[in-house]
């Protein structure tokens, strides 16, 4: 009994000993305590906690994205987008949210990197065939650069559901223009012949193209798409370019604006350079191949109709 009481007394005594007394008696523990409170250790500990949280989040079902998947998505988007002059975003964004499990904001932002690659590929493929009008590219680029930043700010203020449904509405609206682009082209040319809509005044012409570029840049910043559905009818109306030249000029006009928009999205944290590079590489390959095939095909109406059906189906899926 005496021994048991002595052990219990020691336990109580140890519990009541203040920690400061223990640190005072043990210099090694004092040094350890001071070291753990230094700013460098505190920052390292915080970083380690963040990395552990990221790893746990990824293991618990966060988006799993791989470079080959993004490369394949970029190839599909570039191939289809370059063929009809839309930049590829209308295909790439639904594929990224569905298969790569991107958030809506990240998909729209990363899509702009794909638009850059599609534009570069379009300049290469269409330019080699003499189908890019750089005199029209200049005012379109200027106008788009003025408004793409505003579009990015608007995109950041919208939630994911609003972005998704808005893109779906745009896709459904532009699908008929893709399917019947040549008919629209001929209709506008006929109207121009009757009403003399086209003007020989260069100031008015380039002013209208600059305004058209402003609308295009706004759409690109908000939705992460190339804006070909806006540019193509305007080029038909304000210039005398042929069909293939309109597609090539549309793609060329979005190179610098999409770069500017992608950089702003990157600064906001919505773009992963590693994944965006894989998407851009695939898009570049697809756009060069798509542009080359389109220039070689004289009657691509069936191709455009099939593409428009895919755009409508994807748009309805985003809306619903």
FENJOJO-V7813 format. One line per field, one symbol per residue. psi: psi as a letter, one per 40 degrees, with the letter a starting at -180 (. if undefined). burial: 1 if it has 16 or more other ideal C-beta (glycine too) atoms within 10 Angstrom, else 0. A space follows every 50 residues. Layout:
BEGIN
psi: ???
burial: ???
END
This chain:
BEGIN
psi: dddddddddddddddehidddddddgdddddddddeeidddddddddddd dddddddddeeihhhidddddddddddddddddefeeeddddddddddde fiidddddddddddddddddddddddddeffhgeddddddddddddeddd ddddddeiiddddddddddddddedddddfddddddddddddddefdhie hdddddddddddddddddddddefideddddddddddeifiidddddddd ddeecddddddddddddeeehhddddddddddddddddddddddddhdgf ddddddddddddddddddd.
burial: 00000000000000000000001000000000000000000000000000 00000000000000100011111111111111111111111111111001 01011111111111111111111111000011100111111111101110 11001001000011111101110110111110011001000000000000 00001101110111111111111111111111111101101011111111 11111111111111110001110011111111111111111101100001 00110011011101100100
END
